[in-house]
Each structure stands twice: as structure tokens, then as C-alpha cells.
């Protein structure tokens, strides 16, 4: 029985029946389960490139500076929402029916505005505000560990924030909050645009051809916005990938909450920030609640005799962790595969040299050379990469056994000639630098190069699987 199976078995022993609130003793045992059973499982998973890829997918594709195609689609939808709002507002202004865009909860908001009358509020409709793009982003790094329940507004707008929080149905405390809160924000904006468009149709529908032309322009903008929203929804919330991604985040959050001083350098988080996030997450898991005391009256009934407050584990979160363990079961059983390590590393480093089987990647693409037929060239390529990881020069005697550099120069020339058979290889050859005294080095920073030795799993790797990314032949 592996760690994953053991964690599942122990939870079944602790919680044979579902419960909404755990008692103090059970709460202690559940926290012990998180520390002693769940944390080791996640520790194993953090060494799995598939797990890391699932966790890093969202920041790598949705955040402002990612430059990804997925980020471009989010920006395009945001632009479409602004355009849609502008056409609705322009049409309403033109025919003096701006009140058609008023929010459904206007009366409720007016009462609140009256109570908060000492403050300055922008009481325009949400549609009017959307037309001015009030947000600085819809996907926020601040949601990575816990949902912020903010609209990410450029300028403070208490009324708009109140309206969002009243309608926001996102209530998860664990999981992929970045995507969840992104769609919570998009849904809020879109619901107001939907309602505004519907009411504007009613008001302008009988006002003649000019009104019809204005409606037609608004309709085209609305359809464009709606299509982009549905496409984004399909991409991020359909299929099995969102469930796996959410499970990985749930387990990572449990890990950060209950693993003392976690090290997650691949995540780009330092220990101090992880300690802060861990403290917040532990408060999600265990917080003050009420314990109900019951007394047995007879064989068939019990009587409620009192209550007291205590720090209790929220079993809803435990159930989330249990579901996440189930969702990553296949990933855990599959373990770490060599091709997964290659796939991760080739996109992470400018130069990747795989020792067994022999492969060289430049900029994520395979340099199509049969290294098995060129032992001396391969040894030089490998040694240069090993030295480059430490920003060190390669000395002649380390390759040829001789103190003078003639042999190294010949091997360098032969290596560059071999590399020049492909365009990618020419790029690699261009960074091979000849230094004084017969030394040789690669003109790369240490973080740009990686040597990956997959001896144990070499037989599972098919070099030809990586060939299509290059479109070149040796």
C-alpha cells in the first residue's frame, strides 16, 4: 500500500459517516491526518512535473505579463465587454432612455446610499461603469492562495464592490481561486450587460428605423462579447483538466498549511510568504465553532443538553482534500516519467542536454542530430553544458587529458561542424566560446542551461516523440 492509498484508508477510518461539524477530538485527529498522511503524499507530488505543470498553468497563461494566447483571449473578452457597454450606453443616450440600463437592485442600493450619505458614491449603472473599464485586471495573482472577493478596481467604488459581493456566489476556501474569481468577476460584468441589453431592446423596439439601427449595432457587439465569453468558459471550465488543476491546488494549499517550512522554489515563493499563506489557510481548516453536547435518554433517543465553543476543523475542507486525493490518484500511481521531465525542462531552459538518451534542445526544440554516431562531439557538448551550469570554463585537460589546447580546438571545430547541419544546431554552435589558454565555455547564464540524466528511465523515452517540434533533419 502506497502513501496515497494509506491516506485514503485512514480518512475512511476517521470519518465513516459524513459530518458537517467535527468535535474537538475528531478535529485533532483530522489535523493529524493532514500533517502525517496528506503532506507526505503532496511531498511526493511536488517532485512530479505533471503536478507542477498543473499548478503553474494558470499563472503561466492568465496573468498580465504571461504573453500567452490564453491571456490574449481574456484581454479580448474584456475589450469586447467594454465595447458592448459603450454601444448600449451610446444607444440609450441617443434615445434618452438611460434609465433602461439601471441596475435591478437600484432601490436596495438607494436605501444603502442614504444610510452612507456622508460618503461620495458613483451611483451610475454598472453598464455605464463597464464602458469606462473600471478594472485593472480580471485575473489576479492575489487570488492564488485565497479568494480576495474584489473586483480589482482602478479606483475605489464602494457601491460597485457591494453589488459584486452581494451577487458573488464563489464560496470555495480551497482550490483554483484564480480561475474561479476570474469567472466570478466576468460573470458579474456579463450579467449586467445581459440585463441591460434585454431592457434596452424593450425600450427601443418600437421607436422606428433609427432605433432599430442602434439596436443592431448593440446586438453585434453583444453577440461578439457573448461568443468570446462562452469560448473562454469552454476552455477553462470544461473537460477533465480543470478538475485535476483544482485538485492539485487543493492539495498544495493543504500542504502549505500543514508542512513546516515548505520549500517550493519551482513555484517562485519564498519561505516567508509561504509561512503567511500557511497561517491563513490553517485558519480556514480550523476555526472557532460550536460543539453540541447530547445525552442518551434511552435506547432510541438522545437529548440536547448544552453547547460550548471550541476550535474545530471544518469537515467541508476535509471532504475537498479527500476528493482531490481521488482526482489525482492516477497521477500519483503513474509516478514520474522521463518524458514528463524532458517536457518540463525543455520549455524551462534555453539549452537542455539530456544524457540518456542523448538529446539536445535549444529554445524548447530538439536539435535533430544523431549523437550516438559522434562520441567525441557528444562528450564535448555534454561537458560544456555541465560546466555552464556553474558558469565555469572547460579546460583542455578535462576533455583530452592534455594540458595544451590543440586537441580541444579540433574537437570544438568538429562539434560546431556537426551542429551546423541544422539551423537550431547553428544557434548552439554560436554560443560556444573559445577563451584564452585553450579553455572553452558556453555563452549562457547558469539559469539558462540544464543537464538532465535519465539513465533509469532511458528505455521509456522515444527520441522521435520530440522530433516534430524541430521540423529539421540531421
BELCOR-V736688 format. One record per residue. N is the residue number from 1. RES is the residue in one small letter. PSI is psi in whole degrees, -180 to 180 (none if undefined). D_CENTER is the distance of its C-alpha to the mean C-alpha in whole Angstrom. Layout:
n=(N;N)
res=(RES;RES)
psi=(PSI;PSI)
d_center=(D_CENTER;D_CENTER)
This chain:
n=(1;2;3;4;5;6;7;8;9;10;11;12;13;14;15;16;17;18;19;20;21;22;23;24;25;26;27;28;29;30;31;32;33;34;35;36;37;38;39;40;41;42;43;44;45;46;47;48;49;50;51;52;53;54;55;56;57;58;59;60;61;62;63;64;65;66;67;68;69;70;71;72;73;74;75;76;77;78;79;80;81;82;83;84;85;86;87;88;89;90;91;92;93;94;95;96;97;98;99;100;101;102;103;104;105;106;107;108;109;110;111;112;113;114;115;116;117;118;119;120;121;122;123;124;125;126;127;128;129;130;131;132;133;134;135;136;137;138;139;140;141;142;143;144;145;146;147;148;149;150;151;152;153;154;155;156;157;158;159;160;161;162;163;164;165;166;167;168;169;170;171;172;173;174;175;176;177;178;179;180;181;182;183;184;185;186;187;188;189;190;191;192;193;194;195;196;197;198;199;200;201;202;203;204;205;206;207;208;209;210;211;212;213;214;215;216;217;218;219;220;221;222;223;224;225;226;227;228;229;230;231;232;233;234;235;236;237;238;239;240;241;242;243;244;245;246;247;248;249;250;251;252;253;254;255;256;257;258;259;260;261;262;263;264;265;266;267;268;269;270;271;272;273;274;275;276;277;278;279;280;281;282;283;284;285;286;287;288;289;290;291;292;293;294;295;296;297;298;299;300;301;302;303;304;305;306;307;308;309;310;311;312;313;314;315;316;317;318;319;320;321;322;323;324;325;326;327;328;329;330;331;332;333;334;335;336;337;338;339;340;341;342;343;344;345;346;347;348;349;350;351;352;353;354;355;356;357;358;359;360;361;362;363;364;365;366;367;368;369;370;371;372;373;374;375;376;377;378;379;380;381;382;383;384;385;386;387;388;389;390;391;392;393;394;395;396;397;398;399;400;401;402;403;404;405;406;407;408;409;410;411;412;413;414;415;416;417;418;419;420;421;422;423;424;425;426;427;428;429;430;431;432;433;434;435;436;437;438;439;440;441;442;443;444;445;446;447;448;449;450;451;452;453;454;455;456;457;458;459;460;461;462;463;464;465;466;467;468;469;470;471;472;473;474)
res=(x;x;x;x;x;x;x;x;x;x;x;x;x;x;x;x;x;x;x;x;x;x;x;x;x;x;x;x;x;x;x;x;x;x;x;x;x;x;x;x;x;x;x;x;x;x;x;x;x;x;x;x;x;x;x;x;x;x;x;x;x;x;x;x;x;x;x;x;x;x;x;x;x;x;x;x;x;x;x;x;x;x;x;x;x;x;x;x;x;x;x;x;x;x;x;x;x;x;x;x;x;x;x;x;x;x;x;x;x;x;x;x;x;x;x;x;x;x;x;x;x;x;x;x;x;x;x;x;x;x;x;x;x;x;x;x;x;x;x;x;x;x;x;x;x;x;x;x;x;x;x;x;x;x;x;x;x;x;x;x;x;x;x;x;x;x;x;x;x;x;x;x;x;x;x;x;x;x;x;x;x;x;x;x;x;x;x;x;x;x;x;x;x;x;x;x;x;x;x;x;x;x;x;x;x;x;x;x;x;x;x;x;x;x;x;x;x;x;x;x;x;x;x;x;x;x;x;x;x;x;x;x;x;x;x;x;x;x;x;x;x;x;x;x;x;x;x;x;x;x;x;x;x;x;x;x;x;x;x;x;x;x;x;x;x;x;x;x;x;x;x;x;x;x;x;x;x;x;x;x;x;x;x;x;x;x;x;x;x;x;x;x;x;x;x;x;x;x;x;x;x;x;x;x;x;x;x;x;x;x;x;x;x;x;x;x;x;x;x;x;x;x;x;x;x;x;x;x;x;x;x;x;x;x;x;x;x;x;x;x;x;x;x;x;x;x;x;x;x;x;x;x;x;x;x;x;x;x;x;x;x;x;x;x;x;x;x;x;x;x;x;x;x;x;x;x;x;x;x;x;x;x;x;x;x;x;x;x;x;x;x;x;x;x;x;x;x;x;x;x;x;x;x;x;x;x;x;x;x;x;x;x;x;x;x;x;x;x;x;x;x;x;x;x;x;x;x;x;x;x;x;x;x;x;x;x;x;x;x;x;x;x;x;x;x;x;x;x;x;x;x;x;x;x;x;x;x;x;x;x;x;x;x;x;x;x;x;x;x;x;x;x;x;x)
psi=(125;178;-39;-47;-37;-41;-42;-41;-44;-35;-40;-36;-32;-37;74;-25;147;145;142;-30;133;146;175;-43;-46;-36;-43;-43;-36;-38;-37;-39;-41;-43;-46;-21;-46;-45;-46;-34;-46;-33;-43;-42;-31;-16;-1;120;-27;-40;-48;-41;-40;-41;-39;-7;-48;-55;-31;-17;-22;-24;158;-44;14;-32;17;165;-35;-40;-38;-36;-37;-45;-39;-40;-43;-43;-42;-36;-42;-45;-44;-46;-41;-43;-37;-45;-43;-45;-41;-41;-45;-37;15;44;40;-26;-18;-22;0;148;149;-31;28;-44;-42;-40;-36;-41;-40;-40;-37;-41;-38;33;-15;-3;163;123;148;100;12;164;159;-37;-43;-37;-38;-37;-20;11;76;-15;153;-18;156;-19;122;130;-23;-16;3;-38;-31;144;136;-21;33;157;0;53;146;-37;145;134;88;-36;-45;-42;-41;-43;-41;-47;-29;-34;-15;120;3;116;8;141;-17;154;-165;80;-29;-51;-41;-47;-30;-46;-27;-42;-47;-40;-40;-49;-43;-38;-40;-37;-41;-49;-41;-43;-43;-46;-34;-37;-43;-43;-35;-10;-30;21;15;-173;-38;-43;-37;-40;-41;-41;-38;-42;-41;-37;-44;-43;-39;-44;-40;-46;-45;-40;-41;-35;-47;-37;-40;-39;-44;-40;-36;-19;8;159;-171;-21;-44;-37;-43;-44;-42;-41;-42;-40;-40;-47;-38;-40;-41;-38;-48;-33;-36;4;115;130;60;144;115;61;-33;-20;-14;23;134;167;-36;-46;-37;-35;-40;-48;-39;-41;-41;-44;-36;-34;-27;-44;-44;118;173;133;-173;130;126;132;133;151;135;124;-50;-168;-30;-3;158;160;136;123;-2;175;159;156;150;165;113;149;134;109;-14;-37;-37;-40;-34;-43;-42;-43;-38;-41;-39;-39;-26;13;-46;-38;-42;-44;-39;-34;-162;122;148;-41;-28;-41;-42;-46;-41;-48;-34;-23;-9;-25;147;-41;123;126;115;125;-51;114;159;117;147;129;138;121;30;-5;145;129;112;78;138;91;-20;-23;3;74;-45;-42;-42;-44;-39;-45;-45;-47;-37;-41;-41;-46;-37;-27;-27;12;43;152;156;120;152;-43;-21;-20;-46;-17;-3;148;-27;156;5;-47;-38;-39;-42;-45;-38;-44;-43;-37;-46;-37;-41;-43;-31;-4;-17;156;-43;-42;-37;-38;-40;-44;-32;-20;1;113;137;116;176;154;19;3;165;146;164;135;71;152;156;-32;-4;-6;144;135;124;118;114;39;-43;-30;16;-36;-19;-13;126;110;-35;-20;-27;-7;-42;-21;-15;-38;26;158;157;none)
d_center=(31;28;26;23;26;28;25;26;30;30;28;30;33;32;31;34;33;31;31;30;31;31;35;35;36;33;30;31;31;28;26;28;26;23;24;26;25;21;20;22;20;17;19;19;16;15;17;16;14;13;11;10;9;7;5;5;4;2;4;7;8;8;9;13;14;11;14;13;15;12;12;16;16;14;17;20;19;20;23;24;24;26;28;29;29;32;34;34;35;38;39;40;41;44;45;45;43;40;40;39;36;36;33;34;34;37;39;37;36;39;40;37;38;42;41;39;41;41;38;37;35;34;36;35;33;29;30;32;29;26;29;29;25;24;21;19;16;14;11;11;9;12;10;8;11;13;14;16;18;19;19;18;22;24;27;27;28;29;30;27;25;28;27;24;24;27;25;21;21;17;19;16;16;13;10;7;9;7;8;11;12;12;14;16;17;18;20;22;23;23;25;28;28;29;31;33;33;35;37;38;39;42;43;44;44;48;49;50;49;47;45;44;43;41;39;39;37;34;34;33;30;29;29;27;24;24;24;21;19;20;19;15;16;17;14;11;13;16;16;15;12;10;12;11;8;9;12;10;8;12;14;12;13;16;16;16;18;21;21;23;22;19;18;15;16;13;10;13;14;17;19;21;18;16;20;20;16;18;21;20;18;21;23;21;22;26;27;31;32;36;37;40;43;45;49;50;53;54;53;51;50;48;49;46;48;45;42;41;37;35;32;30;27;25;25;23;20;22;22;18;18;21;19;16;18;20;17;16;20;20;18;19;23;22;21;20;22;23;22;18;19;20;18;15;18;19;16;16;20;23;25;24;28;27;31;31;31;32;29;29;26;26;23;21;24;27;30;32;35;37;37;39;42;42;42;43;40;37;39;39;35;34;36;35;31;32;33;31;28;31;32;35;38;39;43;46;47;44;44;47;49;51;51;52;49;51;49;46;47;48;45;42;44;44;40;40;42;40;37;39;39;35;34;31;33;35;32;32;36;36;34;36;39;42;43;46;48;47;43;40;37;33;33;29;27;26;22;23;25;24;27;25;28;28;31;31;29;30;32;29;28;29;29;30;26;25;28;27;25;28;30;33;36;37)
